Amino acid sequence: MQLIIPTDAKAAEALDTILDYAVSNGASDVHIDPERGALVVRMRIDGILLHCVTLSQGLHQELIARIKVLARLRPDLHLLAQDGSFSHVRRGAGANDMRVSVVPTHFGENAVIRIQDGGDRYADLSRLGFSPESIGVIRRALARTQGMILVTGPTGSGKTSTMYAMLRELAREPLSIVTLEDPIECSMPGMRQIAVDHRHGINFSNGLRSIVRQDPDVIMVGEIRDKETAQIATNIALTGHLLISTLHTSDAVGAITRLGDLGIDPYLVAHTLSAIVAQRLVRMLCDVCDGDGCDACFQKGYKGRTVIAEALEVDEEMRAYIAARLSAAEIASHARARGMMGMRDHALEKVEWGMTTVKEARRVLDL
């Protein structure tokens, strides 16, 4: 389906059409990019940024003004970056929360709209594409009453989806679950969700201190970014709480090294961690054209994404390896010898099943 904006469309109509199209096609981001003599609309679909339509330059200022009004931004400020949010109701469907970033560029203000999908993708671990072995590791870690579960990977690798799926499993039990997020990406029933708000002094470190006084059983903190947050999170996980968070590392074992870099003693790392999940997202072959390219997949041959992952279970034997300060390579070797399927193997398995291609696996994993 092609995105068509009538030449006489007003800004409000054009934006509604763009956002309806984006939501209908599963876009995660909409880019409103001014260029010399034109306004280009692009969308990130299945992780790939696609050109959707080129509009008249004359629509640029009106469209940016409309976005600012909806997101409660200052329409009179044109040389400063601004962030905001609004809710968009798609015709004949439900509402989606939109996060907005507007920044000044050489040809005028550029807007990027991040689309929150309303929670459908956060339904269940089994729907994300994990192997049965990885799901087993995750569920055993979730069954514990304390410890730390880390989800690692680069930006856009699906870490938040995995954490929300974990929380959904935990929410089936009578537990006090508190989250600290930047931002809150999905409203989850049965939980108390707190948004990081730097303007009012709420960050990950002091937010975690406050949460501990809220009698939680489970704490989810969006990301461990610095030494202070890492130390507080470790102490929380050691004192009778289950803590779930993320780190930016390339593989599961890298999380152990990263915690050490943040000043956490290997003995504490060993006795805090319960499981580490490292993941990426690969595009799946389009089930309409089987990879040949069609309108349903924008002629790309792929439609939808699935996770490829490795899940490291930190049991007593693995704790001994970590506490003994073995190298990352040695710990990884022990993990594989004990049955951990690496991300590369998981990707190749999905290639064998006809779900994706070697080319796509190489693009994501740099094989």
N, C-alpha and C positions, 0 to 999 in steps of 0.2 A: 504494500500500500504506500503510495507516494504522498509526501507532505505537500499540500497545496494551500497557499495563502493568497486570497484574492488581492489584486493590486490596489483595490480601494478599501481594504480592511483597515479598521481603526486599531489602535494599539491593544485595547482590551480584547477585541475579537482575535487578533493575531496571536496574542499570548495564550489565550484559552485554547486555540487550535494547536499551538506548539506543544503545550503541556499535555493536552489530551492525547496527542500523537505519541509523545514520549512515554506516558504511562502505559498506553495500549501496547507499545512495542518493547516494554521492559527496560527502558533506558534508566541508567543510574544518575546521569548528569546531563544537563542541557547547557551548551555554551552559546552565548549571544556575543559574537565577535565582530567588532567594527573593523573594516579594512578600507583601503583607499577606494572610495566611490561605491562601496557596497556594505551590506550587513549580512554576515554569514551565520547560519544556525547549524550547529553540529551537536551530535548526541553520542554519548558513550553507551554502547549496547554490547553486552557480553564482553566488557572490558576493552572494546575497540572503539576509537573515536571515529564516527562516520559523518560525512557531510550530508545534510538533509535538504537545505534550501538556501538560496541566496535572495535576500530582500533588498528593496530600495534603501539607499542610505538615508533618505528622508524619514524613514520609520524609526531610525535609531534612537533619537532623543525621546520620542514619545514612548517607545517600548521600555527604555530604561526608566523613565519617569513612572510608568505604570508598575513596574517591578518594585521600585522604591516605595511607592505608596502602599502596595500590598504588604511589603516586608517591614513597614514602619521605619523607613530610613529617611534621612534628611535629603529631600529633593533638591535643595539649593547648594549642596556640597558636591562638587565635581572633581576635586583634586585630592580627595582623601579616600582611602579604602573604607568600606562599610560592610557589615555583616548583619543579617536579619533572617526572618523566617515568616512563612504564611501557610495557610491551608488552601489547597486547590480541590474543588469538587468536580470530578469528571462527569460529563454529561451521561446520565443514565447509570452512574456507578457511584462508588464511595469517594471518600476524601483521602488525599495524600498530603502529608506534611512536606513542605519545601524549605530547604535551607539555602540562603542566598548570599553570595559574595560579589560585591561590585568593586572594581578597582579601576583607576584611571590608566589608560594606555595611550600610545602615540596617536591613534586615530579616534580617541574618545573612550568613554567608559565601557568596560567589558563586564558582563554579568555571567556568572556560573551558578546554576540552580541544581542543587543536589536533591534527588527525589527519594524520600523515605517510603518504602513500599507497603507500609501498613501492617506488617507482621506475618504475611503469608509464608515468606521464606524461612521463618523462624519456627516452623511447626515441630519438627522431629529430627533427631540425629540421623535416623535411617533414611531420610529423604535428601540428605546433603551429599551422599555419595561415599561415605567412609566404608572401609572394608569391615567385615564382621570382627576381625581381630582388633582393629582400632576402636570400634564401638565397645568391645569388651573391656579394653583398657580404660576408656573414658568412664564407663558405667561403674567399674570397680572403684575408680577414684572418687566418683560422685557419691558412692555408698558410704564413704568414710565420713566421720564427724569432724575431722580437722585435716589440715594440710593445704597445700597449694597446687592448683592446676593451672598450667600456663599454656596459652595458645600463641604460636609464633608464626611469623611470616611478614612479608612486605605489605605496604598499604594496598588495599584492594584484593587481598587474598582470601577474604571471607571470614576473618577472625571473629567479627562481631556476630555474624550468623551462627557460628559454632557456639559462642558463649551463650547466646539467647536460647539455642536449642538445649544446652546443658541446663539452663535455668528453668526451662519448661519441664524438663524431667524432674528436677528438684521440687518444683511447685506442686507436684502431685502429692507430696508429703506435707504434714502440718509443721512447716518450718518458717522461721522469720528470715526473710531474704531481703537484703538491702543492696542497692546498686549505686555506684558513683560513676557517672558517665559524662563524656565530653564529645558531643551532646547526647541527650537521650534519643535514641534512634527508633524506638518502638515502645509503646505503652504496654506493659506486661501485667496482666491481672495477678493479684495475690502478692505483689511485691511493692516495696517502697523504693522509688527511684529518685535519685538526687542528681541534679545537673551541676557540673563544674561551672562556676561563675566568677571569673577573675575580677570583674568589676566590683563584686561584693565580697571578695576575699575568700571564696571557696575554691580551693585547688585540690589535687589528689591527696597531698600529704595531710593538710589540716582537715580535709573532708573525711579521711580515713579515721583520724583520731576521734572525730565526732560520732561516726557511725558505731564505733566500738561501744559507746555509751547508750546505744539504741537496742541493746540486747539481741544482736543478730545471731542466727545459726550459720547463715551463708552470706558472704560479701562478694560482690562482683565489682572490681575496679577496672575502668576502661583500659588503662595502660600503666605499666610501671616505667616511668620515664627517667627517674633520677635516683640518686643514692638515698635521699631521705624517704621517698615513697617505698623503695625496695626494703629498707630497714623496717619501716612500720608494717608493711605487708608481711614480712617474714615473722615479726613478733606476733602479729595477729594469727597467722597460720599455726604458730607453735603453741598458742594458748587456748585451744579449744574451738577454733572456727575453721570453716571451710572457705578458702579464698580462691576466686577465679580471676585471672587477669591475662594480659597480653604483653609480649615483648617483640621487638623488631629484631629477629635473628633469622638466619637462612635455613637452619635445620633444628631438630629437637635438641641435640647435644649442645648446640650453640647457646641455648638458654642457660645452661649450667655455667658456661664460661662468662656469659654476660652478667649473671648475678655476682660472680666473683669480681668482675670489673667494677661493679657498683658497690663493692666493699663488703659483700656478705661472705662470711667465713665458709669454706667448703663443708665443715661439719654441720653448720646450720643449714646450708643448702641441701645437704643429704637428708637431714631429718625434717625438712619442711616440704620438699617436693613430693607430690603423689604421682603426677603424670605430666608429660609435656607433649603437646600436639603441634606438629609443624605442618603447614599446609600451603597449597596454591590452588588456583582455579584454572581449569582448562575448558576450552569451548568444546561442545559436543557436536557431532555431525548432525546436520539438519535431517530430521526424519521425513521431510517432504521430498527433498531432492537427493538425499543420501550423499551429500557433499558436492554435487554438481553445480549448485548455485541456483537460486530461484528468488521470487519476490518475497517469500516468507522469511528468508535469511539474508535479504539485501544483497543477493548474489555472492555471498561470502562462503556458502557451503556449511556454515555452522549456525546452530540455534540453541541457546541455553548453555549453561556451564555446570560443571560438576567438580567436586573437590578431589584432589589427590593429596594424600597425607601420610605421615608416619607418626605413630604414637608410642612414646617411650614410657614404659611403666617403671616407676621407681619403687622397687620392692627392697627387701633387706639386702639382697646380694648387690643390687645396683647402688644402694646407699653406701655400702662398704667401698665400692669402687670410687664413688664421688668423694667420700671422706678421706680416702687414701691419696687424693689429688692426682689420680690418673689423668692422662692427657685426653683431650676431646676425641682424638682418633682412637685411643684405646677403649674409651667408654662406648663409642659408636660401634667398634668391632665386637665388643661383648654383647651389646644390644642386638646386633644382627645375628650373632651366634645363638642368641636365646629366642630368636623368632620374630624380631621386629622387621616388618616390611618397610623398606625405605620408600621415599616419594618417587624415586625413579622407577622402582619395581611396580609400585601402584599405578603409575602412569602407563607403563608398558602393558600391564594387565588390562587396562581399559582400552588400549590400542588393540590388543588381541580380541577383546570382546566386541570390537567395532564401534565403540562409543566415541572415540576421538582418533586422531592421526598422529603419526610419529612427528610430522612437521609441527603440529600444535604443541606436543609434549616438549619438543626441543625449544620452541619459542618461549615457553613458560619456565622451563628448568635449565635452559642453556646447556642441554646435553651435547 
